[in-house]
């Protein structure tokens, strides 16, 4: 660098000048103290011989020429006695150029290494310019904007640990002079700038570059604030919820702890305390390790600590330090669990800091190092300043975890759909207000929605009862055959009447299962196995060598939880579970698309298949936006989803343990109704006697027959649409014709009458065959607008 102003973008040009310092010595030259006066005159004499030091200069070469003279000028500011302790520099403002420094500062820079470049942190380039402008406002216009920000250096020490130094400026020896290029500013200009901090062009218009001259120098007093900054960083890191989810969280966390304790190889671990089970558990975060637990998910505390450490950490809630792991291991002869687990991991020193509140342990902070004595009971006391922040973070984390658990329980068990959540929140706020107001028996307001249109659909496994009965018969028959074979073997050796009686009973059960399987058949045969066969095999016959192997083979095939053979039934149950999982997953995924069309209430539940309820209307959205077109859209969407679910089912049928068929149905109800949340059952139901007709139909219609026949209205390979009004038939025939044109439905359309249900007559059904295809490139869903365009065409 030749000139201080090279590559500098500021509202003023920089000059080093000792004018203000000289003026101060001119005053001191008149001091009554002869020593002070003589020293001041000596400095003035040097300056008189070198007028450029007062006039000011920007050429760096001038500093070299007058190096000795400048040192004398700054002797009082840089006391030789304090030079080894104070961190101090003389420089120009807003510039990394330093022309005088204390020995302590020079030592710090030397330890940082030859490649280190000193740069002031945390000040963006534009902010430097604006800061210069605000200083001009203060120096030249006496207008104080209070734009002061703490400035820092980040300098690594000899061990590579980044240390933080705060800079405070003494600007007593600075002056700012306006040039001809400086505009005359008014109050209106200042008012405009107050509201436009980010408008750098405006600042440059009012304060053009180099329109002022900054003369003088600043003395920087620098303080090592590494520990304070480390504590602050720990606080900031722990407060930031989003930050704690970043992959870099633990990396940053280790860095600040290393700065706090000045240990380069320090690592941080963490474990959560479970009071109910008296265990330490790993945190559910892959980036956070536990050196106490090692690879275990959880560990009983009485097995994890020796008696002394158990008392210190769990009872007294005080820090426990192991300064030399190897030495402790030898002294305890490997009997201390916490020492042994550290030694296995190559750890040489450690601190375990309990995190507790009101005498209750919440977690344990684990600090470890691979350097002996690096961590010890003395420096463990430094944790006292950060533990309150860690405690707050742990409490918040536990609260977040509890909220998450409650959210999962609510979602999986008592879900409140987002479309209606607003009304529950409103009722909850009202409830809270009543409690706050001291109402003796606050009530949770009734949650209901009026004039909503219902949509119901289901994809049901055909013949599920027969399939399960068949699986049950096969399992019980197989088990009876195994028991019969063993009893026959025993009877050949021991001709006891009891064995003959058991063989007779087994034969009767086999015949009953084959010819007359009833509801209680499974229970009776299962009780026979449990009460008669199991005790006989376990206690009377197992000791007999000639039959021991057969009995062990029998028990190896018995399900440990159910105590019966669970093979064919497991295949059935697994198939139903997979069907439900796949269909529910698809339906949930497609529901996101449907909600984007128009918000509506949705719920689905699993039986031997998947059913879903939807309600759409103005009262749910609480906006003046509902139109019948959204209802038509949802009805058309529902038909397409049913077709899609059928396609996915049959395309994945080869993945299921047993082959089953499904049948799909939707129920059309063309009148709006009211629904109410039933707090005792935790779900929405229709409200009122008239609306109950809808629930009756919904529960029974899939079992109804075609009028005058014994044929079920639902059938595999077909989509059944149940309705009661002629206008519903016309509307849905339009949807069917449209989906036929899109090759989702076939040409076999039937219009059928249903047998009368209890209290419900006059139901009809449209039944149409579904087209199955495996072409993911085709457009999957069409809107009501697509339908209208197709009709107009």
C-alpha positions in Angstrom: 0.0 0.0 0.0 1.4 3.4 -1.1 -1.4 5.7 0.0 -4.0 5.3 2.9 -6.8 6.0 0.4 -5.9 3.2 -2.0 -9.0 1.1 -2.6 -10.9 2.9 0.1 -14.6 3.8 -0.4 -15.6 6.3 2.3 -17.3 9.7 2.4 -13.9 11.2 3.5 -10.3 10.8 2.5 -7.9 9.7 5.2 -4.9 11.6 6.6 -2.7 10.8 9.5 -2.2 14.0 11.6 -1.0 14.6 15.1 -2.5 18.2 15.2 -5.0 17.5 18.0 -2.3 15.7 20.0 0.1 18.6 19.5 -2.7 21.1 20.6 -3.0 19.1 23.8 0.8 19.2 24.4 0.7 23.0 23.8 -1.7 23.2 26.7 0.5 21.0 28.8 3.6 23.1 28.0 2.0 25.8 30.3 1.5 23.4 33.1 2.9 24.4 36.5 4.5 21.0 37.0 8.0 21.4 35.6 8.4 17.8 34.6 5.1 17.8 32.6 6.0 21.1 31.0 9.5 20.0 30.1 8.2 16.8 28.4 5.6 18.7 26.5 8.1 21.3 25.2 10.4 18.4 24.1 7.6 16.9 22.0 6.7 20.4 20.6 10.3 20.9 19.6 10.3 17.6 17.6 7.0 18.5 15.9 8.4 22.0 15.0 11.2 20.3 13.2 8.7 18.1 11.3 5.7 20.3 10.4 4.2 17.5 8.2 3.2 15.6 11.4 0.8 18.4 12.3 -0.3 19.2 8.8 -1.3 15.7 7.9 -0.3 13.1 5.3 -1.7 10.0 3.5 1.6 8.6 2.1 2.7 5.5 4.0 6.3 6.3 3.3 6.1 9.4 5.6 5.5 7.1 8.6 8.7 5.3 7.9 10.7 8.5 7.5 9.4 9.8 10.9 9.2 6.5 12.8 11.3 7.6 15.7 9.7 11.0 16.1 6.2 9.4 16.0 7.2 7.0 18.8 8.2 9.9 20.9 4.9 11.7 20.2 3.0 8.6 21.3 5.1 7.7 24.4 2.4 8.9 26.8 -0.3 7.1 24.9 1.7 3.9 24.8 3.3 3.5 28.2 6.3 1.2 28.0 5.5 0.0 31.5 2.1 -1.3 30.4 3.1 -2.4 26.9 3.4 -6.1 27.9 -0.1 -6.1 29.3 -2.2 -3.6 27.4 -3.6 -4.5 23.9 -3.5 -1.2 22.2 -2.9 0.2 18.7 -2.7 3.5 16.9 -4.4 3.6 13.4 -6.7 5.5 11.1 -10.4 5.0 11.5 -12.3 2.3 9.5 -9.0 0.9 8.2 -7.0 -2.2 9.1 -3.7 -0.1 8.8 -1.9 0.1 12.1 1.2 2.2 12.6 1.9 1.8 16.3 1.1 -1.0 18.7 1.8 -2.3 22.2 4.1 -5.3 22.6 1.2 -7.4 23.8 -0.7 -6.8 20.5 2.4 -7.6 18.4 2.8 -10.8 20.3 -0.8 -11.8 19.6 -0.4 -11.1 15.9 2.9 -13.1 15.8 1.2 -16.1 17.4 -1.6 -16.0 14.8 1.0 -17.0 12.1 2.5 -15.5 9.0 -0.6 -16.0 6.9 -3.0 -14.3 9.2 -4.6 -11.1 7.9 -6.1 -8.7 10.5 -9.7 -7.7 9.5 -12.4 -6.1 11.6 -15.4 -8.4 11.7 -19.2 -7.9 11.7 -19.3 -4.7 9.7 -20.7 -4.9 6.1 -19.1 -2.7 3.5 -22.1 -0.4 3.1 -22.3 -0.1 6.9 -18.7 1.3 7.0 -19.7 4.0 4.6 -22.9 4.9 6.5 -21.0 4.9 9.8 -18.5 7.4 8.3 -21.5 9.5 7.3 -22.9 9.5 10.8 -19.6 10.5 12.2 -19.5 13.5 9.8 -23.0 14.4 11.0 -21.8 14.4 14.6 -18.4 16.2 14.0 -19.7 18.8 11.5 -23.4 19.2 12.3 -23.7 18.2 15.9 -26.3 15.7 14.9 -26.1 12.5 16.9 -27.6 9.4 15.3 -26.2 7.0 17.9 -25.1 4.5 15.2 -22.4 2.7 17.3 -21.8 -1.0 16.9 -19.4 -3.2 18.8 -16.4 -4.1 16.6 -14.3 -7.2 16.9 -11.1 -8.9 15.8 -11.0 -12.7 15.5 -7.4 -13.9 16.0 -6.3 -17.5 16.5 -3.8 -18.2 19.3 -0.8 -20.4 19.1 -3.0 -23.5 19.7 -5.3 -22.6 16.9 -8.2 -21.6 19.1 -10.0 -18.5 17.8 -10.0 -15.7 20.3 -12.3 -12.7 20.2 -11.1 -9.2 20.9 -13.4 -6.2 21.3 -12.2 -2.9 19.9 -13.0 0.5 21.5 -11.9 3.7 19.8 -10.6 6.8 21.4 -11.2 9.5 18.8 -10.0 12.5 20.9 -7.3 13.2 18.3 -9.6 13.2 15.2 -11.0 16.1 13.2 -13.2 16.2 10.1 -13.1 19.0 7.5 -15.6 19.6 4.7 -14.2 20.1 1.2 -15.8 22.1 -1.7 -17.4 18.8 -2.8 -19.5 18.5 0.4 -23.1 19.6 -0.1 -24.7 21.8 2.5 -27.2 19.7 4.4 -30.4 20.7 6.0 -32.7 19.2 8.6 -34.9 17.8 5.8 -31.8 15.9 4.5 -31.2 14.4 8.0 -34.9 13.5 8.4 -34.8 11.8 5.0 -31.7 9.8 5.9 -33.3 8.6 9.2 -35.9 6.6 7.3 -33.6 5.3 4.6 -30.7 3.5 6.3 -30.5 0.8 3.6 -30.5 3.2 0.7 -26.7 3.5 0.2 -27.3 5.6 -3.0 -29.1 8.3 -0.9 -26.3 8.4 1.6 -23.7 8.8 -1.2 -25.8 11.6 -2.6 -25.8 13.5 0.7 -22.2 12.6 1.5 -20.3 12.0 -1.8 -17.1 9.9 -1.6 -14.1 11.9 -0.5 -16.2 15.0 0.0 -14.6 15.5 3.5 -11.2 15.0 5.0 -10.6 12.9 8.1 -7.5 14.1 9.8 -5.8 12.6 12.9 -5.6 9.1 14.3 -7.5 6.9 16.7 -6.2 4.8 19.6 -7.8 1.4 19.8 -8.0 -0.2 23.2 -8.6 -3.9 22.7 -9.9 -6.4 25.2 -9.9 -10.2 25.1 -13.6 -11.1 25.4 -13.3 -14.7 24.2 -15.0 -16.1 27.3 -17.8 -13.5 27.3 -18.3 -14.1 23.6 -18.3 -17.9 24.0 -21.0 -17.6 26.6 -23.0 -15.3 24.4 -22.5 -17.6 21.4 -23.7 -20.6 23.5 -26.7 -18.6 24.6 -27.5 -17.6 21.0 -26.9 -21.1 19.7 -29.2 -22.6 22.3 -31.9 -20.1 21.9 -32.2 -20.6 18.1 -34.6 -23.5 17.5 -33.9 -23.6 13.8 -30.1 -23.4 14.5 -30.3 -26.5 16.7 -31.7 -28.5 13.7 -28.8 -27.6 11.4 -26.2 -30.2 10.8 -23.5 -27.7 11.8 -25.0 -27.1 15.2 -22.8 -29.5 17.2 -19.7 -28.3 15.2 -20.4 -24.7 16.3 -21.2 -25.8 19.8 -17.9 -27.6 20.2 -16.1 -24.5 18.9 -17.5 -22.1 21.5 -16.8 -24.6 24.3 -13.3 -25.0 23.1 -12.9 -21.2 23.2 -14.5 -21.0 26.6 -12.1 -23.6 28.1 -9.1 -23.1 25.7 -9.0 -26.8 24.9 -8.4 -27.6 21.2 -9.6 -31.3 21.3 -12.6 -30.8 23.5 -15.8 -32.7 22.4 -19.3 -32.2 23.7 -21.8 -34.9 24.5 -25.2 -34.9 25.9 -27.7 -37.4 27.5 -31.3 -37.0 28.7 -32.4 -38.2 32.2 -35.6 -40.3 32.4 -36.8 -40.1 35.9 -39.4 -42.8 35.6 -36.9 -45.4 34.6 -33.8 -43.8 36.3 -31.9 -44.0 33.0 -29.8 -41.8 30.8 -31.0 -41.8 27.2 -29.5 -40.6 23.9 -30.9 -37.4 22.3 -33.0 -38.1 19.2 -30.5 -36.3 17.0 -27.9 -38.0 14.9 -25.4 -35.1 15.4 -25.4 -35.3 19.2 -23.4 -38.0 20.8 -23.2 -39.4 24.3 -19.8 -40.5 25.6 -21.3 -42.0 28.7 -23.7 -44.2 26.7 -21.3 -44.8 23.9 -23.4 -46.9 21.4 -26.3 -47.6 23.8 -29.7 -45.9 23.4 -30.3 -45.9 27.2 -28.6 -47.2 30.3 -29.6 -47.6 33.9 -27.9 -45.0 36.1 -27.0 -47.4 38.8 -25.1 -49.4 36.3 -23.5 -46.4 34.6 -21.9 -44.7 37.6 -19.9 -45.8 40.6 -21.4 -45.0 44.0 -19.4 -41.7 44.4 -20.2 -40.3 41.0 -23.8 -41.4 41.3 -24.1 -39.4 44.5 -22.4 -36.3 43.0 -24.3 -36.2 39.7 -27.8 -37.7 40.5 -28.1 -36.8 44.2 -26.1 -33.7 44.8 -26.5 -32.4 41.2 -22.9 -31.1 41.2 -20.2 -31.3 38.5 -18.1 -34.5 38.5 -14.6 -34.3 36.9 -12.1 -37.0 36.0 -8.8 -35.3 35.3 -6.8 -38.4 34.4 -8.9 -41.3 33.1 -6.0 -43.8 32.9 -5.0 -43.1 36.5 -8.6 -43.4 37.8 -8.9 -46.7 35.8 -5.8 -48.1 37.5 -6.9 -46.9 41.0 -10.3 -48.4 40.6 -9.0 -51.6 38.9 -11.6 -51.1 36.2 -14.5 -51.2 38.6 -15.8 -47.7 37.9 -18.3 -48.0 35.0 -18.0 -44.3 33.9 -14.2 -44.5 33.9 -14.1 -47.8 31.9 -16.5 -46.5 29.2 -14.3 -43.4 28.8 -11.1 -45.4 28.6 -12.6 -47.6 25.9 -13.1 -44.5 23.7 -9.6 -43.2 24.2 -10.7 -40.3 26.4 -8.2 -39.0 28.9 -10.1 -36.3 30.9 -13.8 -35.5 31.3 -16.4 -33.3 33.1 -20.0 -34.5 33.6 -22.2 -31.5 34.5 -25.8 -32.3 35.7 -28.4 -30.0 34.3 -31.1 -29.6 37.0 -33.9 -27.4 38.1 -35.5 -27.3 41.6 -33.6 -30.4 42.6 -34.8 -32.4 39.6 -32.2 -33.8 37.1 -33.1 -33.1 33.5 -29.9 -34.0 31.6 -26.1 -34.4 31.8 -23.7 -32.3 29.8 -20.6 -34.3 28.9 -17.3 -32.6 28.1 -14.4 -34.9 27.1 -10.8 -34.4 25.9 -8.1 -36.8 24.7 -5.5 -34.8 26.7 -4.9 -35.8 30.4 -5.8 -33.1 33.0 -7.1 -30.8 30.3 -10.5 -31.0 32.0 -10.6 -30.9 35.8 -12.6 -29.8 38.8 -11.1 -26.3 38.6 -12.0 -25.3 35.1 -15.4 -27.1 35.5 -16.4 -24.0 37.5 -16.3 -22.0 34.3 -19.5 -23.9 33.3 -21.4 -22.0 36.0 -21.9 -19.0 33.6 -23.3 -21.1 30.8 -25.4 -23.6 32.7 -28.5 -21.3 33.0 -28.6 -21.0 29.2 -28.2 -24.8 28.8 -30.9 -25.3 31.4 -33.3 -23.0 29.5 -32.5 -24.9 26.2 -33.0 -28.3 27.8 -36.3 -27.2 29.4 -37.4 -25.8 26.0 -36.3 -29.0 24.2 -38.2 -31.2 26.7 -41.2 -28.9 26.3 -40.9 -29.2 22.5 -40.5 -32.9 22.7 -43.7 -33.1 24.9 -45.5 -30.9 22.4 -44.3 -33.1 19.6 -45.4 -36.3 21.4 -48.8 -34.7 22.0 -49.0 -33.6 18.4 -48.2 -37.2 17.3 -50.8 -38.6 19.6 -53.3 -36.1 18.4 -52.5 -36.8 14.8 -52.5 -40.5 15.1 -55.3 -40.9 17.7 -57.5 -37.9 18.1 -56.7 -35.8 15.0 -58.2 -32.4 14.5 -58.2 -31.6 10.8 -56.6 -28.3 9.9 -59.7 -27.1 8.1 -61.7 -27.0 11.4 -58.8 -26.3 13.8 -59.6 -22.6 13.9 -62.9 -23.2 15.6 -61.3 -25.4 18.3 -58.7 -22.7 18.9 -61.5 -20.1 19.2 -63.3 -22.3 21.7 -60.1 -22.9 23.6 -59.3 -19.2 23.9 -62.9 -18.6 25.2 -62.4 -21.4 27.7 -59.1 -19.9 28.8 -60.7 -16.4 29.1 -63.5 -17.8 31.3 -60.9 -19.5 33.6 -58.9 -16.2 33.7 -62.0 -14.3 34.6 -62.7 -16.6 37.5 -65.8 -18.3 36.0 -66.6 -21.2 38.5 -67.4 -23.8 35.8 -66.0 -22.7 32.4 -67.4 -24.7 29.5 -65.9 -25.6 26.2 -68.2 -24.3 23.5 -70.0 -26.8 21.2 -68.1 -27.3 17.9 -70.5 -27.5 15.0 -70.8 -26.6 11.4 -74.0 -26.0 9.6 -75.0 -26.4 5.9 -72.1 -28.5 4.9 -72.2 -31.0 2.1 -71.1 -34.6 2.9 -69.1 -36.9 0.7 -68.4 -40.5 1.7 -66.4 -43.2 0.0 -64.8 -46.5 0.8 -62.6 -49.2 -0.8 -63.5 -52.4 0.9 -61.9 -55.9 0.8 -64.4 -58.3 -0.7 -65.2 -61.4 1.3 -62.9 -60.3 4.1 -64.9 -62.3 6.7 -64.7 -65.4 4.6 -61.0 -64.9 4.0 -60.3 -64.6 7.7 -62.4 -67.5 8.6 -60.7 -69.6 6.0 -57.3 -68.6 7.4 -58.4 -69.3 10.9 -59.7 -72.8 9.9 -56.3 -73.6 8.2 -54.3 -72.5 11.3 -56.5 -74.4 13.8 -56.6 -77.5 11.5 -52.8 -77.5 11.2 -52.3 -77.2 14.9 -54.9 -80.0 15.6 -53.0 -82.3 13.1 -49.7 -81.6 15.0 -51.3 -82.3 18.4 -53.0 -85.4 17.0 -49.7 -86.8 15.7 -48.0 -86.3 19.0 -50.9 -87.8 21.0 -51.0 -90.9 18.7 -47.3 -91.4 19.2 -47.7 -91.3 23.0 -50.8 -93.5 22.9 -48.8 -96.2 21.1 -46.4 -96.3 24.0 -48.8 -95.6 26.9 -52.3 -97.0 26.4 -54.0 -94.6 28.8 -57.7 -93.7 28.4 -57.0 -90.0 28.6 -55.0 -90.1 25.4 -57.8 -92.0 23.6 -60.3 -89.4 24.9 -58.1 -86.5 23.6 -57.8 -88.2 20.2 -61.6 -88.4 20.0 -62.0 -84.7 21.0 -59.4 -83.7 18.3 -61.3 -85.6 15.7 -64.5 -83.9 16.7 -62.9 -80.4 16.5 -61.4 -81.3 13.0 -64.8 -82.3 11.7 -66.5 -79.2 13.2 -63.9 -76.9 11.6 -64.5 -78.5 8.2 -68.3 -78.8 8.2 -69.7 -76.3 10.8 -67.3 -73.4 11.5 -69.1 -71.0 13.8 -68.4 -67.7 15.5 -67.2 -69.4 18.7 -65.4 -72.3 17.0 -62.0 -70.4 17.2 -62.4 -69.6 20.9 -63.4 -73.2 21.8 -60.5 -74.8 20.0 -58.0 -72.2 21.3 -59.1 -72.8 24.9 -58.6 -76.6 24.3 -55.0 -75.9 23.2 -54.4 -73.6 26.2 -56.1 -75.5 29.0 -55.5 -79.1 28.0 -52.8 -79.5 25.5 -50.3 -76.9 26.7 -50.1 -78.2 30.3 -49.9 -81.8 29.1 -47.0 -81.1 26.7 -45.1 -78.8 29.0 -45.3 -80.8 32.3 -46.3 -84.4 31.7 -44.7 -85.3 28.3 -41.8 -83.0 27.8 -39.6 -85.1 30.1 -40.2 -88.3 28.0 -37.3 -88.7 25.7 -39.1 -90.5 22.9 -41.4 -87.6 22.3 -39.3 -84.6 23.5 -38.1 -83.6 20.1 -41.7 -83.6 18.6 -43.0 -81.4 21.5 -40.1 -78.9 21.1 -40.9 -78.8 17.4 -44.5 -78.1 18.2 -43.8 -75.2 20.5 -41.3 -73.7 18.1 -44.2 -73.3 15.6 -46.5 -71.7 18.2 -46.7 -67.9 18.2 -45.2 -66.6 21.5 -47.8 -63.9 22.1 -51.0 -65.7 20.9 -50.0 -69.3 22.0 -51.4 -70.7 18.8 -50.2 -71.3 15.2 -50.4 -68.0 13.5 -49.4 -68.5 9.9 -52.4 -68.2 7.6 -54.0 -65.6 9.8 -50.8 -63.7 9.8 -50.8 -63.7 6.0 -54.3 -62.4 6.1 -53.7 -59.7 8.7 -50.5 -58.6 7.0 -52.4 -58.4 3.7 -55.1 -56.3 5.2 -52.5 -54.1 6.9 -50.6 -53.5 3.7 -53.8 -52.8 1.8 -54.8 -50.2 4.4 -51.3 -48.7 4.5 -51.0 -48.3 0.8 -54.6 -47.0 0.3 -54.4 -44.6 3.2 -51.0 -43.3 2.1 -52.3 -42.7 -1.4 -55.5 -41.1 -0.1 -53.6 -38.8 2.2 -51.3 -37.7 -0.6 -54.1 -36.9 -3.0 -55.9 -35.1 -0.2 -53.2 -32.4 -0.3 -54.2 -31.7 -3.9 -57.9 -31.6 -3.0 -57.3 -29.2 -0.2 -55.5 -26.9 -2.6 -58.7 -26.8 -4.7 -60.8 -25.6 -1.8 -60.4 -26.2 2.0 -62.7 -28.9 3.4 -62.9 -31.3 6.3 -61.5 -34.7 5.7 -61.1 -37.8 7.8 -60.3 -41.4 7.0 -60.2 -44.6 9.0 -59.2 -48.2 8.4 -61.4 -51.2 8.6 -61.1 -54.1 6.2 -60.2 -51.4 3.7 -60.3 -47.6 3.9 -63.2 -45.3 4.4 -63.2 -41.5 4.2 -65.6 -38.7 5.1 -65.5 -35.2 3.7 -67.6 -32.1 4.4 -67.4 -28.9 2.4 -69.2 -25.6 3.0 -69.0 -22.0 3.9 -69.1 -22.5 7.7 -65.9 -24.6 7.6 -63.8 -22.1 5.6 -65.2 -19.1 7.5 -64.8 -17.1 4.3 -67.3 -15.6 1.9 -66.0 -17.8 -0.9 -67.9 -21.0 -1.2 -69.5 -21.9 -4.5 -71.2 -25.1 -5.8 -68.4 -25.5 -8.3 -66.1 -26.5 -5.4 -68.5 -29.2 -4.4 -68.7 -30.5 -8.0 -64.9 -30.4 -8.2 -64.6 -32.5 -5.0 -67.1 -35.0 -6.2 -65.3 -35.5 -9.5 -62.0 -35.7 -7.6 -63.4 -38.3 -5.3 -64.4 -40.6 -8.3 -60.9 -40.2 -9.8 -59.2 -41.1 -6.5 -61.4 -44.2 -6.2 -60.2 -45.2 -9.6 -56.6 -44.5 -8.8 -56.8 -46.5 -5.5 -58.2 -49.5 -7.4 -55.4 -49.2 -10.0 -52.7 -49.0 -7.3 -54.3 -51.9 -5.4 -54.3 -54.3 -8.4 -50.8 -53.2 -9.6 -49.4 -54.0 -6.1 -51.5 -57.2 -5.6 -48.5 -59.4 -6.2 -46.8 -57.8 -3.2 -49.5 -59.1 -0.8 -49.1 -62.4 1.1 -52.6 -63.6 -0.1 -54.7 -62.6 -3.1 -57.8 -60.6 -2.2 -60.2 -58.4 -4.1 -61.6 -55.0 -3.3 -64.8 -53.1 -4.2 -65.3 -49.3 -4.2 -68.3 -47.2 -3.4 -69.2 -43.6 -2.9 -72.4 -42.3 -1.3 -74.1 -39.2 -2.7 -76.2 -37.0 -0.3 -77.4 -33.9 -2.1 -78.7 -31.9 0.9 -76.5 -29.9 3.2 -76.5 -31.0 6.8 -75.0 -30.0 10.2 -72.2 -31.8 11.9 -71.1 -31.6 15.5 -67.9 -32.7 17.3 -68.7 -35.3 19.9 -66.2 -34.8 22.7 -66.9 -38.2 24.2 -66.1 -40.1 21.0 -63.5 -37.6 19.7 -64.9 -37.3 16.2 -67.5 -35.4 14.1 -71.0 -36.8 13.6 -74.1 -35.5 12.0 -76.3 -33.3 14.2 -80.0 -33.7 14.4 -82.6 -36.5 13.8 -83.2 -35.7 10.1 -79.5 -35.8 9.3 -79.1 -39.2 11.1 -80.6 -40.8 8.0 -77.3 -40.1 6.3 -75.4 -42.0 9.0 -77.8 -45.0 8.7 -77.3 -45.2 5.0 -73.5 -44.8 5.3 -73.2 -47.7 7.8 -75.4 -50.2 6.0 -75.4 -49.5 2.3 -72.3 -51.5 1.3 -74.0 -54.6 2.6 -77.3 -54.0 0.7 -78.4 -56.1 -2.2 -79.8 -55.2 -5.6 -83.6 -55.1 -5.3 -85.1 -58.5 -5.9 -81.8 -60.4 -5.9 -79.2 -61.7 -3.4 -76.4 -59.9 -5.2 -74.5 -57.2 -3.3 -74.6 -53.7 -4.7 -70.8 -53.4 -4.5 -68.7 -55.7 -6.8 -65.1 -56.2 -7.6 -63.8 -54.3 -10.6 -66.7 -51.8 -10.4 -67.3 -48.4 -8.9 -70.7 -48.1 -7.2 -72.3 -44.7 -6.7 -75.3 -44.7 -4.4 -77.8 -41.9 -4.5 -81.5 -41.1 -4.0 -82.4 -38.1 -6.3 -82.7 -37.9 -10.1 -80.6 -34.8 -10.3 -77.8 -36.8 -8.6 -78.1 -39.4 -11.3 -77.8 -36.8 -14.0 -74.8 -35.1 -12.4 -72.9 -38.4 -11.9 -73.6 -39.7 -15.3 -71.9 -36.6 -16.6 -68.8 -37.4 -14.5 -68.9 -41.1 -15.7 -69.1 -40.1 -19.4 -66.2 -37.7 -18.8 -64.0 -40.3 -17.1 -65.0 -42.8 -19.8 -63.5 -40.3 -22.4 -60.3 -40.2 -20.2 -60.2 -44.0 -20.1 -60.6 -44.3 -16.4 -64.0 -45.9 -16.5 -65.4 -48.5 -18.9 -68.6 -48.7 -20.9 -70.6 -51.0 -18.6 -72.9 -48.6 -16.9 -75.8 -50.0 -14.8 -78.6 -48.1 -13.1 -79.9 -50.3 -10.2 -82.4 -50.1 -7.4 -81.4 -51.1 -3.9 -83.4 -53.2 -1.4 -85.0 -51.1 1.3 -82.8 -50.5 4.4 -84.2 -50.0 7.9 -86.0 -46.7 7.7 -84.5 -45.8 4.3 -86.2 -46.5 1.0 -85.8 -45.4 -2.6 -82.0 -45.7 -2.9 -80.5 -46.2 -6.4 -77.0 -46.9 -7.6 -74.9 -46.3 -10.7 -72.4 -49.1 -11.2 -69.6 -48.8 -13.8 -66.6 -50.9 -14.5 -63.1 -49.5 -13.8 -60.4 -49.5 -16.4 -57.0 -50.7 -15.1 -53.8 -49.4 -16.5 -50.2 -48.9 -15.5 -49.3 -45.6 -17.2 -47.9 -43.0 -14.8 -47.3 -40.5 -17.6 -50.9 -39.8 -18.2 -52.7 -36.9 -16.5 -54.1 -38.4 -13.3 -56.7 -35.8 -12.2 -59.2 -33.6 -14.0 -61.1 -30.7 -12.7 -64.7 -29.7 -13.1 -63.5 -27.1 -15.7 -62.1 -29.9 -17.7 -65.5 -31.6 -17.6 -67.3 -28.4 -18.7 -64.9 -28.0 -21.6 -65.4 -31.6 -22.7 -69.2 -31.1 -22.6 -69.0 -27.9 -24.7 -66.8 -29.6 -27.2 
